[in-house]
Amino acid sequence: QLRRDSSISERVQQLQLVLMPHTDQNSGNSNIFCAHDQSDPKHKNPLSRAFLLLLKAVPQARLSWSRLVNVAHQRNRGSGGCRPETFQGVFMQTAKLPDGISRVISVALGDHDPNHTFDENLRPSNRRQILDGVVVFGDLALVVEVQASAAAKLRTDQLCVNLHGKRIEHDTRAASVSWRDVIAEWNQLLFGAAEVLQGDAERIMMRDFLNYAHKFFPRLGPWTTIGVCGGDVHRIRKRCHDILTSIFKDSSVEDHSRWSGPSVRWSSEGDPCAEHCVLCPTLDEGGSLTGIHLYIHAGCSMKQSRSLY
């Protein structure tokens, strides 16, 4: 258990040691959010766990997410009222709310339009429940229901919380937060010009979560087109990688050291007609984006020429 009298940065480092880096068997890379067991990494439970652990350990991630919740709740005619400075704790996979709660706001975190709202009024429920997560700020509990894909649509009844007879105000309006907004905010924390993350432990946790989400839930991120990537080179490289993967489904896409971008071997009826097909951003001397180039060097050998012509 983490010592309560530790500083925030010490707690993050302790949490990192508790989690221990685990290896992604497909890539060989160490990622603290890869499953310890044989559970499906594409299931919503590992995603919920990773998300809630990051909220617990990284204050800036918690701050940016709480702002999104307040904006979403006010957009849905709610009052907001989440104060990040009053953070108390995170509870995962729980049936009951912790003690000391006087108000509940349901938060739908899903793969939906950022402006989506739930029009129906919410009320306490008598259902049997396992809540994905409860994030406590003072006497306010944000009950988080996670949606990992657009196919698994959230229903209004999933946002109605069983209060188990406690005298707690159940807010009638839900806060609908999009994964795209969350991941965009957290990308900015990690790759933005301002260094807001404290220490290597926070940066490692943020990087590993974003890599985990991109690998197993690529549609949740906002980088579904080159246009929405803006001028961020890191995001554009990831988008170029996804483009080549979608085109060359049976080929292995990997980073090419010379062009610093994703590449794939071009083939025609099983014989390569070009050594590499590379799609990557190009930079000026100052590191600013100047464009996106497609490199195909075909017919560079006799075998490639026969296949090409």
N, C-alpha and C positions, 0 to 999 in steps of 0.2 A: 504494500500500500504506500501511497505517496504521503510524505510527511506534510501535515497541514501548515507547519511553520516555515516551510521552504519558500524561497522566492519563486516567481513565475518561471524564470529561465531554468532554475534548478529542477523544478517540477517537470518541465518539458524534457530535460535530459534524463531524469529518472524514468519518465514514461517511455522514452526511447529505449532505455535499457530493459524495461519490463517487456516491451513488445518484441524486441530483438529483431534484426533484419532477417527476413525469410526470402528465399530465392524463388523467383519466377521460373518455373521449369521450362517454359517455352523460350525465354530469352536469355536465361542465365544471369539476369540482373537481380541485384538485391533490392527488395522493396518491402518495407515494413507492413504494408497493407495486403500483401499476398496471403492467402488463406493458410492457416497452420495445418488444416486437415484436408480432406478430399471434397469439401463443399464446392459447389459450382461458383466460380468467381463472378459469373454473370447474373447471379441471383441478387435480389434486392437486399437480402440480409447482410452479406459482406459489404455492400455499398453503404448501407445505413450505418454499420459499425464503423467503417473508415471515416465517414462524414462526421459522426458524433465524436469520435476520438480526436479528430482535428479541431472541432469546436472546443473540446475540453482543454486541449493542450496549447493552442495558439491564440492568444488574445486578439490579435489583429483580424484573424479569420472570423472569430466570434463577433467582433465589432462590426465588420462589413456585413455579415449575415443578419445581425439584429437590425441594422439599418434597412436592409431589404425587406425584412418582415414588417417593420413599421410602415414603410411606404406601401407595401401590398395590402396591409390591413386598412390603412386610410383610404386607399383606392377602392376598397370594397365597403366603404361607408362605416368603417370601424374607427376606433380612437387611437390605435397603436398603444403606446405606453411602455414599450420594452426599453429598459434602461440598462445598457451593457455594463455599467460600472457596478451594478448590484448583483452580478453573476454569483450563483450559489453552487451549481453543479449540473451534471448530465447523468441521466438514467436511461439505460438501454433495455429493450425487450421486457418491459414491466407491465403488470396488469393494473396496478394501483398508483395513484399520485402520491408523492411524498408528503409528509406532514408540513404544516405551516403555509399551505397554499390557500389563497383567498379568491383567485381569479384564474381562468383558463382561456387561452386562445389556441384554436386549432390551426396548424400550419400545414398546408399541402405543398410538399416539395416534389415537383414532377416535371415530366417532359412535355410541357404545354407552352402555349403562347405566353410571353412575359406579361401580357395585359389580361390574361384569363382571370375570371372571378367566379366564385360560387354564389349564385343569387339567392339560394334558399337560406332561410334562417336556421341556425343550429340550436339544438336543445339537448339537455342531458339524456343519456341513453341507458338502457338496462342490459345492453349486449355483453356477451363474454368477449373480453378484449385482451390483446397483447399489443401494447403501444410500441411502435418502432423506437421512439425516443421521446424523452421529456427533458427540456432545457429550462432550468429554473433561474429566474432573475428576481431577487427579492421574494415577494409573495405571489409573483406571477409565474405560471407554468405555461411554456409553449409546448404543446403536444404535437410532435412532428410525425406526419404520415408520409412515407417515402414511396414514390413511384419511379421505377427504373426504366420503363419503356412506355411509349405512346399507346401500345396495345392494351396495357393494364391500366385502364382508366379508373381514376379515383371516384368513388361514389360519395354522396353527401353523408350517408349513414356512417361511413368510415371516419368522418370528422366529428361525429357526436360521441362524446366521452362519457363513460360510466363513472360517475363520481362516488359510487358506493356509499350513498347516503350522507356524504360530507356536505357541510354548508359552504359551498364554493360557487362563485358566479361563473357560469358558463357563457362566454361571449357568443352572441348570436351570429357574428360575422367571422368568416374564415379569412386567413391570410394565404394567398396563393402565390408561391414563390417559384420561379422557373430555374431549373438547373443551369440554363444558359447564362442567366444573370449571376448566379453564384460562382460558376467556373470562370466567367469573365472577370469578376471582382478578384478572385483568388489568383488568377493569372497575373493581374496587374500588381498584386502584392508581391509576387515572386519575381516578375520580370520588369516591373516598372522602374523608373529612374530613382525614385525615393526608396531608400533601404529602410523599410518599416518592420521587417521581421528581425527578431532579436536572436542572434547566435545561429550556429550551424544546425543545431537540432531542429529549430523551427523551419529553417529553409529546407532541410532534408524531408521533414514530414510533409510540408506543402508540395514539394517537388514530387514525392512518391505518390501522394494522393492524386495529383493532376495526371501523372503518368498512368496510374491505375485506372482512373476514370476514362482516359483517352483510349487505353488498350481494350478494356472490356465493355465500355459504354460510350463509344465514339459519337453516337447521335445526341448525347446529352450536352456536349460542348457547343459553344456558339460558332465554331470555326467550320461550318458546313459549306461555306463558299469562300473564295479568296477575298472577295470584297469585304466580308465582315472581319477578316483578320487584320484589317488596317495596314499599318506599316510594320507590324511586329514580325521580325524575321523568324523567330522561333516558331510562331504559330503558322506562318506561311510554309515553312519546311514540313511541318506536320500535315498541312493540307495537301501539299505536293505529294507526300508519301501516300496519303489516302487516295488521291487521284490515280496514281500509278497502280496501286493495289486493286482499285475497282476496274481498271482496264485489263491488266495482266493477271487475271485471277489465278492461273495455274503456275505463275512464276513467283520467285522470291524477290521481294523488293528490299534492298539494303542501301545503306549510305555509302556513297562513293567518296573516297578520301580526296581525290583531285578536285572535284567540283563542289564539295561540301553540301551535297544534296542527295536525295533518294535516287537510286538507279535500278534498272532491271535489264536483263539480257533479252534482246529482241529475237524472236524466233519465227520461222516460217516452215510449217510442216516438220517441226522438230529440229531443223538446222538453223543455227543463228545466222542472220544476215547482217547483224550489227553487233559489235561487242557490248555496247551499252546504250540504253536510252535513259537520259538523265533529265529530270525536271526540277529546277531549283531556282531560288531567288539569287539575284546578282546585286552586289554591293559596291559602293564607291570606296575611295580610300579612307573616308571617315566612318565607314560602317553603315551608311544609310542605304536604304533600299532604292535601287534604280530600275528594277524590272524583274520579270520572271522569264527564264530562258529554257527552251527545250533543245537538248543536244542529242542528235542521232548521227553517229559516225558509221555509216553503212559501207559494206564492201571493202573493208580495210585489209582483208586477206583473200586468198584464192577461194577458200571454202565459203566465206561470206559472200563473195562476188557471185559464185555459182548459185547460191541460195537467193540472192537479191535479183539477179537478172535472168 
